[in-house]
Amino acid sequence: MYAGLPLTLGALALSACVSTPAPVARGPVVLDGVSYAVVKRPTGAVEVARVGRPFEDWEGQEARRAADRFCNGRAETSVRDRFQGSTWLIVGGCA
Protein backbone atom coordinates (compact mmCIF):
# COMPACT_ATOMS: atom_id res chain seq x y z
CA MET A 1 0.00 0.00 0.00
CA TYR A 2 2.86 2.47 0.81
CA ALA A 3 5.50 0.87 -1.44
CA GLY A 4 5.40 3.73 -3.98
CA LEU A 5 5.30 6.49 -1.36
CA PRO A 6 9.10 6.99 -0.96
CA LEU A 7 9.47 7.14 -4.75
CA THR A 8 6.69 9.70 -5.04
CA LEU A 9 8.07 11.85 -2.23
CA GLY A 10 11.54 11.69 -3.77
CA ALA A 11 10.21 12.86 -7.13
CA LEU A 12 8.34 15.71 -5.46
CA ALA A 13 11.44 16.77 -3.56
CA LEU A 14 13.52 16.81 -6.77
CA SER A 15 10.90 18.78 -8.67
CA ALA A 16 11.04 21.50 -6.03
CA CYS A 17 14.77 21.96 -6.73
CA VAL A 18 14.28 22.75 -10.41
CA SER A 19 13.64 26.41 -11.07
CA THR A 20 11.39 27.40 -13.93
CA PRO A 21 12.31 30.40 -16.04
CA ALA A 22 10.01 33.40 -15.97
CA PRO A 23 7.54 33.32 -18.86
CA VAL A 24 8.13 35.76 -21.69
CA ALA A 25 5.73 37.28 -24.20
CA ARG A 26 5.55 35.85 -27.71
CA GLY A 27 5.93 38.05 -30.78
CA PRO A 28 6.53 41.79 -30.90
CA VAL A 29 5.65 43.95 -27.92
CA VAL A 30 3.19 46.78 -28.59
CA LEU A 31 2.62 49.64 -26.13
CA ASP A 32 0.39 52.61 -26.95
CA GLY A 33 0.50 51.72 -30.66
CA VAL A 34 4.32 51.55 -30.80
CA SER A 35 6.03 48.24 -31.66
CA TYR A 36 9.23 47.03 -30.00
CA ALA A 37 11.53 44.18 -30.97
CA VAL A 38 12.54 42.51 -27.72
CA VAL A 39 14.96 39.59 -27.45
CA LYS A 40 16.48 37.71 -24.57
CA ARG A 41 20.25 37.32 -24.88
CA PRO A 42 22.08 34.14 -23.80
CA THR A 43 23.29 36.07 -20.73
CA GLY A 44 19.66 36.55 -19.67
CA ALA A 45 19.70 40.28 -20.44
CA VAL A 46 16.80 41.68 -22.46
CA GLU A 47 17.53 43.88 -25.48
CA VAL A 48 14.81 46.33 -26.55
CA ALA A 49 14.66 48.10 -29.93
CA ARG A 50 11.86 50.38 -31.07
CA VAL A 51 10.55 49.49 -34.55
CA GLY A 52 10.54 52.38 -37.02
CA ARG A 53 12.41 54.98 -34.98
CA PRO A 54 15.59 54.18 -33.03
CA PHE A 55 15.76 54.91 -29.31
CA GLU A 56 17.65 57.93 -28.03
CA ASP A 57 19.86 57.69 -24.95
CA TRP A 58 17.28 59.49 -22.78
CA GLU A 59 14.42 57.04 -23.53
CA GLY A 60 15.31 54.32 -21.04
CA GLN A 61 11.96 54.45 -19.22
CA GLU A 62 10.11 53.62 -22.44
CA ALA A 63 12.46 50.68 -23.07
CA ARG A 64 11.94 49.45 -19.50
CA ARG A 65 8.16 49.51 -20.00
CA ALA A 66 8.54 47.36 -23.14
CA ALA A 67 10.86 44.96 -21.29
CA ASP A 68 8.35 44.74 -18.46
CA ARG A 69 5.61 43.77 -20.93
CA PHE A 70 7.93 41.19 -22.52
CA CYS A 71 8.69 39.69 -19.10
CA ASN A 72 5.01 39.63 -18.09
CA GLY A 73 5.52 42.38 -15.53
CA ARG A 74 8.75 40.93 -14.15
CA ALA A 75 11.62 42.84 -15.76
CA GLU A 76 14.63 43.33 -13.47
CA THR A 77 15.41 46.95 -14.27
CA SER A 78 18.26 48.72 -12.51
CA VAL A 79 20.82 51.50 -12.82
CA ARG A 80 23.01 49.01 -14.72
CA ASP A 81 20.65 49.11 -17.74
CA ARG A 82 22.36 50.85 -20.62
CA PHE A 83 21.90 52.43 -24.02
CA GLN A 84 23.79 50.71 -26.84
CA GLY A 85 23.72 52.38 -30.25
CA SER A 86 19.97 52.47 -30.90
CA THR A 87 18.79 49.87 -28.39
CA TRP A 88 18.45 49.56 -24.63
CA LEU A 89 19.88 46.61 -22.72
CA ILE A 90 18.00 45.61 -19.56
CA VAL A 91 20.90 43.84 -17.86
CA GLY A 92 18.87 41.99 -15.19
CA GLY A 93 16.54 40.45 -17.79
CA CYS A 94 13.34 38.83 -16.58
CA ALA A 95 12.85 37.89 -12.93
C-alpha positions as CSV (number, residue, x, y, z in Angstrom):
1,M,0.0,0.0,0.0
2,Y,2.9,2.5,0.8
3,A,5.5,0.9,-1.4
4,G,5.4,3.7,-4.0
5,L,5.3,6.5,-1.4
6,P,9.1,7.0,-1.0
7,L,9.5,7.1,-4.8
8,T,6.7,9.7,-5.0
9,L,8.1,11.8,-2.2
10,G,11.5,11.7,-3.8
11,A,10.2,12.9,-7.1
12,L,8.3,15.7,-5.5
13,A,11.4,16.8,-3.6
14,L,13.5,16.8,-6.8
15,S,10.9,18.8,-8.7
16,A,11.0,21.5,-6.0
17,C,14.8,22.0,-6.7
18,V,14.3,22.7,-10.4
19,S,13.6,26.4,-11.1
20,T,11.4,27.4,-13.9
21,P,12.3,30.4,-16.0
22,A,10.0,33.4,-16.0
23,P,7.5,33.3,-18.9
24,V,8.1,35.8,-21.7
25,A,5.7,37.3,-24.2
26,R,5.5,35.9,-27.7
27,G,5.9,38.0,-30.8
28,P,6.5,41.8,-30.9
29,V,5.6,43.9,-27.9
30,V,3.2,46.8,-28.6
31,L,2.6,49.6,-26.1
32,D,0.4,52.6,-26.9
33,G,0.5,51.7,-30.7
34,V,4.3,51.6,-30.8
35,S,6.0,48.2,-31.7
36,Y,9.2,47.0,-30.0
37,A,11.5,44.2,-31.0
38,V,12.5,42.5,-27.7
39,V,15.0,39.6,-27.5
40,K,16.5,37.7,-24.6
41,R,20.3,37.3,-24.9
42,P,22.1,34.1,-23.8
43,T,23.3,36.1,-20.7
44,G,19.7,36.5,-19.7
45,A,19.7,40.3,-20.4
46,V,16.8,41.7,-22.5
47,E,17.5,43.9,-25.5
48,V,14.8,46.3,-26.6
49,A,14.7,48.1,-29.9
50,R,11.9,50.4,-31.1
51,V,10.5,49.5,-34.5
52,G,10.5,52.4,-37.0
53,R,12.4,55.0,-35.0
54,P,15.6,54.2,-33.0
55,F,15.8,54.9,-29.3
56,E,17.6,57.9,-28.0
57,D,19.9,57.7,-25.0
58,W,17.3,59.5,-22.8
59,E,14.4,57.0,-23.5
60,G,15.3,54.3,-21.0
61,Q,12.0,54.4,-19.2
62,E,10.1,53.6,-22.4
63,A,12.5,50.7,-23.1
64,R,11.9,49.5,-19.5
65,R,8.2,49.5,-20.0
66,A,8.5,47.4,-23.1
67,A,10.9,45.0,-21.3
68,D,8.4,44.7,-18.5
69,R,5.6,43.8,-20.9
70,F,7.9,41.2,-22.5
71,C,8.7,39.7,-19.1
72,N,5.0,39.6,-18.1
73,G,5.5,42.4,-15.5
74,R,8.7,40.9,-14.1
75,A,11.6,42.8,-15.8
76,E,14.6,43.3,-13.5
77,T,15.4,47.0,-14.3
78,S,18.3,48.7,-12.5
79,V,20.8,51.5,-12.8
80,R,23.0,49.0,-14.7
81,D,20.7,49.1,-17.7
82,R,22.4,50.9,-20.6
83,F,21.9,52.4,-24.0
84,Q,23.8,50.7,-26.8
85,G,23.7,52.4,-30.2
86,S,20.0,52.5,-30.9
87,T,18.8,49.9,-28.4
88,W,18.5,49.6,-24.6
89,L,19.9,46.6,-22.7
90,I,18.0,45.6,-19.6
91,V,20.9,43.8,-17.9
92,G,18.9,42.0,-15.2
93,G,16.5,40.5,-17.8
94,C,13.3,38.8,-16.6
95,A,12.9,37.9,-12.9
